[in-house]
């Protein structure tokens, strides 16, 4: 490593781990991040917490996926047959 790389690494370490940030309560950013993840263990995205109103390709409201055959015109999907006990 040359001197510039060492100086940049030291600055980044100071900036993230020792600098007191006034907007987050005069604590270092790394400590703030640790506190955040300690109190928010189940961070979710909007997509995970709000069900979609749109169906994706091949998805139906009942949760079954229709079988599509090669060269099958759109809208003519065949449903899988249930096995019958016999």
N, C-alpha and C positions, 0 to 999 in steps of 0.2 A: 504494500500500500504506500502510496506517496503521501506527502504532507497534506495536500488538499483533501484527499479522501478521509484522512484521519480527522482533520478539522471539521469537515462536513458531518461526519459521524458523531463527533463530540457535540456539535451544535444541535443536531437532531435529538440526541439523548437529553441535553439540557432543556430543549424546547418542549419535549413530551413528558419528561419525568421530574424536572426540578423547578421549572418556571411556574410562578404563582399566577394564575389567571383570574383577573378581577371579576369577570362576568359569571364565573361558576363558583364563587365563594372563596376566592383566594386559595385554591388548591391546584395542584398540577393536573393537567389534562388526563394523564394516565390514571390518576387516582379517581377522577370524576368518571372515567369510563368504567373502571372496576366497580365503583359504587352503583352505576347505572345497571350493569349486567347482574350484579348481586341482587338487586331489588326487582329486576325485570327478567326473570328466568325464562318466561314463556313469551318472548317477543314474537308477535305474529305480524304478518303482512296483511294489507287490506284484502288481497285475494284469498287468503286463508280464512279470514274472519267473516267475510261477506259472501254468501252464496251467489254464484253468477246467475243472471237472468237469461243468458244466452247459452245455447247448446253448441258444443263443438261438433265438428264433422264426425259422423258415425255414432253420435250419442243421441239417446232418446229420453223422453220424460220418464219412462218406466225403468230406465237403467239397462235395458237390453241392447245389444248391438246387433243390427240386422246383418245377415250374410249377403255380401255383394258378390255376384258372379261376374266373370269377365264379359265384357261387352253388354252389360245389362243396362237398359235405359234408366235414366234417373227416375227415382220415385217408385221403382218396382222391386224393392228389396224383399228378400225372402227371410222369414223368421225361422230360427232354429226349432226343430221339432223336439218335443220333450219325450224322453224314453218312457215307454209304458211297461208296467209290470205285467208279465204274462206268464 
